[in-house]
Amino acid sequence: MPTAHVNGITLNYLLEGPEDAETIVLINGLADALESWDFQVPAFLEAGYRVLRFDNRGIGASDKPVGPYTSRMLADDAKALVDELGITGFHLMGVSMGGMIAEEYAINYGTDLVSATFACTYGTPDAFCLQMFGFWADLATVVDVPFVMRDVSLWAFTGPFFEERPEDAAEFAEGMAALDMTLEAYLSQLHVIQTHDAMDRLSAITVPTFVLAGEEDILIPVRLSRRLHEALPGSAWGTVPGGHACLWESPDPFNAAFLDFVRTSSR
């Protein structure tokens, strides 16, 4: 895959689709590489869009510099990458940690955007989330990162997913158990979701926005996504079946909801 040297690091990215099409830029969640969008990209390409996805610093084939990282730092990486590629006037979507990065991007570089979608995310964590994230950090330090991610996969999907699609559930668990991410990189990315707080700055976002959540998300509770929506006057709100990993558990409804919003926001 191609790479770009920006902000003193090398980012791994993949840009697909016709050059003259509107572009969708996707930002991954915690410990997720660009392949995490494999359930979305074919639908977006089929809908006629060009799609950029990349590995955030700390994951995949991108560099893993010493942290900690912040949502603004990773938004600056995204900005540097799209500038390097000459991309502007695009639709931005981030999921989970990627949603937090997308918020920072929309706050600080909103003139680049046609629209912004914040999926399965919050404007700031609550006490429940902070205790859970602290527990993940402790587990990762005492055991290892794959062990933590195996536990996270239980929080990310709904009960029916494990009952009705046991083979898919086992495949995701195996993928998490084989995650190639150092403790230092994991803790650096975890710091992003522990410290992110955009609630007092959301008024700076002036492009059309969409807050999308999994109906049964218990990892980032739906009420926190709803709180983000309510703090963004004029934002669209939507839910789709599934939990925090609804983009993988229910990709068709997730993709349809996003594309419907993007079409209404296109220039």
SULSULKA-V365712 format. One line per field, one symbol per residue. burial: 1 if it has 9 or more other ideal C-beta (glycine too) atoms within 8 Angstrom, else 0. A space follows every 10 residues. Layout:
burial = ???
This chain:
burial = 0011010010 1111101000 1111111111 1111011011 1011100011 1111111111 0101001011 1011111111 1110101001 1111111111 1111111111 0111111111 1110110011 0111011011 0000111111 1110111100 1100000010 0110011010 1011111111 1111110110 0101101111 1111111011 1101111110 0100100101 1111111111 1011101110 1100100
